[in-house]
């Protein structure tokens, strides 16, 4: 289970119950990886349910339209995301699209490539044709085709990072998982470049269960490249839980990325989890004894404690 309430600077904390009662913990320390030459994509949900978030009332015009209109919360998010992601792009630009457009929610509307300056002039008011469904596979396939010629730099250096913003239920989840499973196998064979896909959920109608399912689709059946590195395409986050944009990169960390000179892990009663005498990595993997409901990372100058009790009540 991935915890919802994570203490900074942890980026992600996953708790896996073991048959003997022990708990396997896989956690990341929030950091920006040293990436370069990356293609960047941002896809904004264009389904009709998003209208209010774009500030569209749905009423044709006049006084009623003004009265029913809401604040456009998507535009500032798009501006901020492009401004941030462009810093890591190979050309300083982010490819921006609307997805889930038109009847059936299968169409894509291309907006173009934007850098940190010209995105501020872009009016983000929704697609020309609002969608009547939310199909995620078309924008995934769009970016795969768009960035197919990006250099394959390995799992530790994605060729592209693509962010998808949505407010609702993904209607083609099974198809997306099937496509991504095949794509991961192609990456493992060296036939396709590795892409990291990040799903951000907006509003109260988001199905976080679906987001978890997509995020964890390779947990039970890992696919590894020729170096033995696991290929994990998806990550997710609720917009309400994002305190820092760096969380987009929270899974792009590895055990050979040392962030602290030394440290150790122990549970709430001081029982040891793991000793990091030679350096604390950005990716932490350790086991806690049965009965643990929290862990502490102790390092020179301080401690950080993460409550994991929320995961213990889950099956």
URRA-V218894 format. One record per backbone hydrogen bond with DSSP energy under -1.0 kcal/mol. NH is the residue of the N-H (numbers start at 1). CO is the residue of the C=O. E is the energy in kcal/mol with one decimal. If there is no record, write none. Layout:
BEGIN
[[NH CO E] [NH CO E]]
END
This chain:
BEGIN
[[3 13 -2.8] [10 7 -2.3] [11 28 -2.7] [14 26 -2.6] [15 1 -3.0] [16 24 -2.8] [18 22 -2.7] [21 18 -1.9] [23 288 -2.3] [24 16 -3.0] [25 286 -3.3] [26 14 -2.2] [27 284 -2.5] [28 12 -2.5] [29 282 -2.7] [30 9 -3.8] [35 33 -1.8] [39 159 -2.6] [41 161 -2.3] [42 95 -2.8] [43 163 -3.2] [44 97 -2.8] [45 165 -1.3] [46 99 -3.7] [48 131 -2.8] [50 47 -2.3] [51 48 -1.7] [54 50 -1.3] [55 52 -1.2] [56 51 -2.7] [66 62 -1.7] [67 63 -2.3] [68 64 -2.1] [73 53 -2.1] [73 71 -1.0] [74 53 -1.5] [78 74 -3.0] [79 75 -2.7] [80 76 -2.4] [81 77 -2.9] [82 78 -2.5] [83 79 -2.1] [84 80 -2.1] [85 81 -3.2] [86 82 -2.3] [87 84 -1.3] [88 85 -1.9] [90 38 -2.4] [94 114 -2.5] [95 40 -2.7] [96 112 -2.9] [97 42 -2.2] [98 109 -2.6] [99 44 -2.5] [101 107 -2.0] [102 129 -2.0] [105 102 -2.5] [107 101 -2.1] [109 98 -2.3] [111 96 -2.4] [112 96 -1.2] [114 94 -2.3] [119 115 -1.6] [120 117 -1.1] [122 119 -1.1] [131 46 -2.2] [132 102 -1.2] [135 105 -1.4] [140 136 -1.7] [141 137 -2.9] [142 138 -2.3] [143 139 -2.2] [144 140 -2.2] [145 141 -2.3] [146 142 -2.8] [147 143 -2.6] [148 145 -1.1] [150 147 -1.7] [157 154 -1.3] [159 194 -2.8] [161 39 -2.6] [162 196 -2.6] [163 41 -2.7] [164 198 -3.1] [165 43 -2.9] [166 200 -2.4] [171 134 -2.6] [176 172 -2.3] [177 173 -2.5] [178 174 -2.2] [179 175 -2.4] [180 176 -2.7] [181 177 -2.2] [182 178 -1.8] [183 179 -2.4] [184 180 -2.5] [185 181 -1.7] [186 182 -1.9] [187 183 -2.0] [188 184 -2.4] [189 185 -1.5] [190 187 -1.7] [191 186 -2.8] [196 160 -2.6] [197 233 -3.4] [198 162 -2.8] [199 235 -2.5] [200 164 -3.3] [201 237 -2.2] [202 166 -3.1] [208 206 -1.1] [211 207 -1.6] [212 208 -2.7] [213 209 -2.2] [214 210 -2.3] [215 211 -2.5] [216 212 -2.6] [217 214 -1.2] [219 216 -1.8] [225 229 -2.3] [228 225 -1.9] [231 223 -3.2] [235 197 -1.7] [237 199 -2.1] [239 201 -3.1] [241 238 -1.6] [242 239 -1.2] [247 244 -1.6] [248 245 -2.2] [249 246 -1.9] [250 247 -1.5] [252 249 -1.6] [253 251 -1.0] [257 254 -1.8] [259 280 -3.1] [260 280 -1.4] [263 276 -1.1] [264 298 -2.1] [265 274 -3.4] [266 296 -1.6] [267 271 -2.6] [270 267 -2.0] [273 265 -3.1] [274 265 -1.2] [276 263 -3.1] [279 276 -1.3] [280 260 -2.6] [282 257 -2.5] [284 27 -3.6] [286 25 -2.1] [288 23 -3.0] [292 289 -1.4] [295 306 -2.1] [296 266 -3.0] [297 304 -3.0] [298 264 -2.9] [299 302 -2.6] [302 299 -2.5] [304 297 -1.9] [306 295 -3.0] [308 293 -2.2] [311 308 -1.5] [312 309 -1.0]]
END
